[in-house]
Amino acid sequence: MTLPSALHAGLAAIFGVPHKAVGFEVQDDGLFLLVTIELNLGEPPVSQLMAAAGHLLDQSVPPRSDEYSWMMTFTHAGALMDSESGGWARPGHMSLSDKAGDTM
């Protein structure tokens, strides 16, 4: 399976990284998408860009009622720097893209 090109290109553009810096793994029989983005230290703080990326993932990956449907991890030189999960359709659960209204 390949990451849809629009989603791949969108994530690379949001974080200002080359396409090869965006990796992915499909898990749970296709119900969960793990995205890994390799960042350089000179790039803007991840927290400023997470809401836009979360919105894109929420639009692209179907939500699950009992668990998250996606996770983004951010690495630098192979070390985990940050992560964020989303796509949980639980009533009352605020997704990352819902929180974007506070910052955008």
C-alpha positions in Angstrom: 0.0 0.0 0.0 1.2 3.5 -0.7 0.3 6.7 1.0 -2.1 8.7 -1.2 0.0 11.2 -3.1 -2.2 14.2 -2.1 -1.8 13.3 1.6 1.9 12.7 1.2 2.5 16.0 -0.6 0.3 17.9 1.9 2.2 16.6 4.9 5.5 17.3 3.3 4.4 20.9 2.4 3.0 21.7 5.8 6.3 20.7 7.5 8.5 22.0 4.7 10.3 18.7 4.3 11.1 16.6 1.2 8.7 13.8 0.4 11.3 11.2 1.5 11.2 12.7 5.0 7.6 11.6 5.4 7.2 7.9 6.1 4.2 5.8 7.0 3.0 2.4 8.2 -0.5 1.0 8.0 -1.5 -1.1 11.0 -4.5 -2.8 12.5 -5.7 -4.4 9.2 -5.7 -1.0 7.6 -7.6 0.9 10.4 -4.6 2.8 11.8 -2.0 5.0 10.0 1.3 5.8 11.6 3.1 8.8 10.0 6.7 9.5 10.7 8.2 12.9 9.8 11.9 13.5 10.0 12.6 17.1 10.9 15.7 19.3 10.8 16.5 21.4 13.9 16.3 24.6 11.8 12.6 24.0 11.0 9.7 25.8 12.8 8.4 24.3 16.1 6.2 21.2 15.4 3.5 22.5 17.7 2.7 25.4 15.3 2.1 23.0 12.4 0.4 20.1 14.2 -3.2 21.5 13.9 -2.9 21.9 10.1 -1.5 18.4 9.7 -4.1 17.0 12.1 -6.9 18.6 10.0 -5.5 17.0 6.8 -5.2 13.6 8.5 -8.7 13.9 10.0 -10.1 14.6 6.4 -8.1 11.7 4.9 -8.2 8.9 7.5 -11.6 7.5 8.6 -12.2 7.9 12.3 -12.6 5.0 14.7 -15.2 4.9 17.5 -13.0 3.0 19.9 -9.4 4.1 19.2 -7.3 6.6 17.4 -7.1 6.1 13.6 -3.8 7.9 13.1 -0.6 9.0 14.8 2.1 11.4 13.7 5.6 11.1 15.2 8.3 13.6 14.7 12.0 12.6 14.7 15.3 14.3 14.4 18.4 12.2 13.7 16.4 9.1 14.6 15.3 10.3 18.0 11.6 10.8 18.8 10.9 14.6 19.3 7.1 14.7 19.6 3.9 12.9 18.6 0.2 13.5 18.2 -2.8 11.1 17.7 -6.2 11.7 16.3 -9.2 10.3 14.5 -11.1 9.1 17.5 -14.8 9.6 16.9 -15.7 9.3 20.6 -18.6 11.6 21.7 -17.1 14.6 23.6 -13.6 13.8 22.4 -11.9 16.9 20.9 -9.7 16.1 18.0 -6.5 17.9 17.1 -8.3 19.6 14.2 -11.1 20.7 16.5 -8.5 22.4 18.7 -7.2 24.3 15.7 -9.9 26.9 16.1 -8.1 28.1 19.2 -4.8 28.8 17.3 -5.8 29.4 13.7 
